[in-house]
Every structure is written in structure tokens, then in C-alpha cells.
Amino acid sequence: MPTVARTSLPWRGLITLPTTDQDPSGGRRRGRLPRTVWRHPASVFALGLGAGAVRYAPGTAGTLVAIPLYVMIAPLPLAWYATTVIVLFAVGIWLCDQAQRLLGAHDHPAIVWDEIVGYLLTMFMAPPGWLWVVVGFVLFRLFDIWKPFPIKIVDRTIRGGLGTMLDDVLAGVYAWAGVQILALFFLNDPA
């Protein structure tokens, strides 16, 4: 019977992340995050309060964290909603920069604050209802993974917290346009 190592965290076995170690092809190998990441509040927030610490699809997990935040701020007047997203973007530049320094890698997969802000941008002026929450989620993940022009260029050329935030904000702009176009076609009353 195999023995299980005892840890202070019951979920420790589930949390293995891409490390900053590079393989010869330039890709990231999978491993554990350094413990120092969890000692710095900036990196804890940049990792989406731990959502980025999932083994598979940390960006998707980070986007899921954004949904309850969206539900809380959706009732705000548009100006307040926009201001909130702008403030979260500005704070995110600093948070992501701090986390990248601790992790030693640009746009580490565990950093998901950018996905949170990108999703909130996607949902700006979205029609109410859970269907649109899901549509926004799917569109944002599609554009974040696909990275159409100029997102891929921004991701490769702009470094630091700003670069990390910008590629997901641009994905959010594409997804926002998709949500608005779909809403126009499906909610526009022809009468």
C-alpha cells in the first residue's frame, strides 16, 4: 500500500504549477510554485487568491473567479463599473509585475489577475442574465487562448506587468465586441 506524505495543506497534491524553469524548447515545465509566492499579498492577489494554482487551465480558473466579482459589480452604474475595471487594471499592472519578479517569468500561467480584469471588461454593458455570463466567459477564453492580431504581438513584445495585463485586456476587447454583436442580433426586437 503506497504511503501518502503528510502536509499541512490538504490540497497540496492538487496544486502543482508550471514553474519558471525552462526546457530547451523554451516552454515551461510543470512543477510547484516557490513558497515565497504565498508570503506576498501582491502575488496572492495576482494568482487570483489561489485560482492560478490549479494544475490544468489556470487561466480558465482565474476567469471563473471573475464571475462572482462581475455579479457583485454588474448592478453599478456604467461609469462606476468602468472606473472599477480601470482601477483593477492599474492595480493589476503592479500586482502582476510583483508576482513576475517572484516567479522569475513573464506572464507566468499562474498569474490570473489579467484574466479577471479581461473578463470584467468583456462583460461591460453586457445584457443581464446567466446566459450572457456564460457567453462572455466562452468568448473571453476563446480570444485569450487564440490571441488574434495584435494580441500575440503584444504578448511577445511588451514585458512586465503592463504586458501581462495588456494581452488579456485586448482579448477582453475582442470578447466585449462579440458579446455586443451577439446581443444586437439576439435581443434587437424587429418590431
C-alpha positions as CSV (number, residue, x, y, z in Angstrom):
1,M,0.0,0.0,0.0
2,P,1.5,3.3,-1.0
3,T,2.1,5.9,1.7
4,V,0.9,9.4,1.4
5,A,3.1,12.2,2.6
6,R,1.5,14.3,5.3
7,T,1.3,18.0,4.6
8,S,-0.2,21.0,6.4
9,L,-2.4,21.7,3.4
10,P,-4.9,19.1,2.4
11,W,-5.0,20.3,-1.2
12,R,-1.2,20.4,-1.6
13,G,-1.2,17.4,-4.0
14,L,-3.7,19.2,-6.3
15,I,-1.7,22.3,-6.6
16,T,1.2,21.8,-9.0
17,L,2.0,24.6,-11.3
18,P,4.2,25.5,-14.2
19,T,7.5,26.7,-12.8
20,T,9.9,29.3,-14.1
21,D,12.3,26.5,-15.2
22,Q,12.7,26.5,-18.9
23,D,13.1,23.4,-21.1
24,P,15.4,23.5,-24.1
25,S,12.5,24.3,-26.5
26,G,11.6,27.4,-24.4
27,G,8.4,26.0,-22.9
28,R,7.6,25.9,-19.3
29,R,7.9,22.6,-17.4
30,R,5.3,21.7,-14.8
31,G,6.3,21.8,-11.1
32,R,5.5,23.6,-7.9
33,L,5.4,27.3,-7.2
34,P,8.0,28.6,-4.8
35,R,6.6,29.0,-1.3
36,T,7.7,32.7,-1.2
37,V,4.8,33.4,-3.6
38,W,2.3,32.7,-0.9
39,R,4.0,35.1,1.6
40,H,3.5,38.2,-0.5
41,P,-0.1,39.6,-0.7
42,A,0.6,41.1,-4.2
43,S,1.4,37.7,-5.6
44,V,-1.6,36.0,-3.8
45,F,-3.9,38.5,-5.5
46,A,-2.1,38.2,-8.8
47,L,-2.7,34.4,-8.6
48,G,-6.4,35.0,-8.1
49,L,-6.4,34.1,-4.4
50,G,-5.1,30.7,-5.5
51,A,-7.1,30.1,-8.6
52,G,-4.0,30.2,-10.7
53,A,-2.6,27.4,-8.6
54,V,-4.7,24.7,-10.3
55,R,-2.8,22.1,-12.3
56,Y,-4.7,22.4,-15.6
57,A,-6.1,25.5,-17.2
58,P,-5.2,28.1,-14.6
59,G,-6.4,30.9,-16.9
60,T,-9.8,29.3,-17.0
61,A,-9.9,29.0,-13.2
62,G,-8.9,32.7,-13.0
63,T,-11.7,33.6,-15.3
64,L,-14.1,31.6,-13.1
65,V,-13.0,33.7,-10.1
66,A,-14.1,36.8,-12.1
67,I,-17.7,35.7,-12.4
68,P,-18.7,36.3,-8.7
69,L,-16.9,39.6,-8.9
70,Y,-18.8,40.5,-12.0
71,V,-22.1,39.6,-10.3
72,M,-21.2,42.0,-7.5
73,I,-20.3,44.9,-9.7
74,A,-22.8,44.4,-12.5
75,P,-25.5,46.5,-10.8
76,L,-23.3,49.5,-10.6
77,P,-23.9,52.5,-12.9
78,L,-21.8,52.2,-16.1
79,A,-19.4,55.0,-15.0
80,W,-18.7,53.2,-11.7
81,Y,-18.3,49.8,-13.4
82,A,-15.9,51.3,-15.9
83,T,-14.0,53.1,-13.1
84,T,-13.7,49.8,-11.2
85,V,-12.3,48.0,-14.2
86,I,-9.8,50.8,-14.8
87,V,-8.7,50.8,-11.2
88,L,-8.3,46.9,-11.2
89,F,-6.3,47.2,-14.4
90,A,-4.0,49.8,-12.9
91,V,-3.5,47.8,-9.7
92,G,-3.1,44.7,-11.8
93,I,0.0,46.1,-13.6
94,W,1.7,46.4,-10.2
95,L,0.4,43.1,-8.9
96,C,1.5,41.2,-12.0
97,D,4.9,42.9,-12.0
98,Q,5.5,41.9,-8.4
99,A,4.4,38.3,-9.0
100,Q,6.5,38.0,-12.1
101,R,9.6,39.1,-10.1
102,L,8.9,36.4,-7.5
103,L,8.3,33.8,-10.1
104,G,11.1,34.9,-12.4
105,A,9.0,34.6,-15.6
106,H,7.0,36.9,-17.8
107,D,3.2,36.2,-17.9
108,H,3.6,33.0,-15.8
109,P,0.4,30.8,-16.3
110,A,-0.3,31.0,-12.5
111,I,-0.8,34.8,-12.8
112,V,-4.5,35.2,-13.4
113,W,-5.3,38.8,-12.3
114,D,-5.2,39.7,-16.0
115,E,-7.9,37.1,-16.8
116,I,-10.1,38.6,-14.1
117,V,-9.8,42.1,-15.4
118,G,-10.2,40.9,-19.1
119,Y,-13.4,39.1,-18.2
120,L,-14.8,42.1,-16.4
121,L,-14.0,44.2,-19.5
122,T,-15.8,41.6,-21.6
123,M,-18.9,42.0,-19.5
124,F,-19.0,45.8,-19.7
125,M,-22.6,46.7,-20.8
126,A,-23.5,43.0,-21.2
127,P,-27.1,42.1,-21.1
128,P,-28.3,40.7,-17.8
129,G,-28.7,37.0,-17.3
130,W,-26.6,33.9,-16.8
131,L,-26.7,33.1,-20.5
132,W,-24.7,36.2,-21.1
133,V,-22.3,35.4,-18.3
134,V,-21.5,32.1,-20.0
135,V,-21.3,33.7,-23.5
136,G,-18.9,36.3,-22.2
137,F,-16.9,33.6,-20.4
138,V,-16.6,31.4,-23.6
139,L,-15.8,34.4,-25.9
140,F,-13.1,35.7,-23.5
141,R,-11.4,32.3,-23.1
142,L,-11.6,31.8,-26.9
143,F,-9.8,35.1,-27.6
144,D,-7.4,34.8,-24.7
145,I,-6.3,31.4,-25.9
146,W,-6.4,32.2,-29.7
147,K,-4.6,35.5,-29.3
148,P,-5.6,37.1,-32.7
149,F,-3.7,40.1,-34.0
150,P,-2.4,42.2,-32.3
151,I,-2.7,40.3,-29.0
152,K,0.1,37.8,-29.9
153,I,2.5,40.6,-30.8
154,V,1.7,42.5,-27.5
155,D,2.2,39.3,-25.5
156,R,5.6,38.7,-27.1
157,T,7.0,42.3,-27.1
158,I,5.7,44.2,-24.0
159,R,7.2,42.9,-20.8
160,G,6.4,43.4,-17.1
161,G,3.0,43.9,-15.5
162,L,1.8,46.1,-18.3
163,G,2.5,43.4,-21.0
164,T,0.8,40.7,-18.8
165,M,-2.3,42.9,-18.4
166,L,-2.5,44.2,-22.0
167,D,-2.8,40.9,-23.8
168,D,-5.8,39.9,-21.7
169,V,-7.4,43.4,-21.9
170,L,-7.1,43.1,-25.7
171,A,-8.7,39.7,-25.6
172,G,-11.4,41.3,-23.4
173,V,-12.0,44.0,-26.1
174,Y,-12.5,41.3,-28.8
175,A,-14.8,39.3,-26.5
176,W,-16.7,42.5,-25.5
177,A,-17.3,43.3,-29.2
178,G,-18.5,39.7,-29.6
179,V,-20.9,40.0,-26.7
180,Q,-22.3,43.3,-28.0
181,I,-22.7,42.0,-31.6
182,L,-24.5,38.9,-30.3
183,A,-26.7,41.0,-28.1
184,L,-27.5,43.2,-31.0
185,F,-28.6,40.3,-33.1
186,F,-30.4,38.2,-30.5
187,L,-32.0,41.0,-28.3
188,N,-32.9,43.5,-31.0
189,D,-36.7,43.5,-31.4
190,P,-37.5,43.8,-35.2
191,A,-40.9,45.4,-34.4
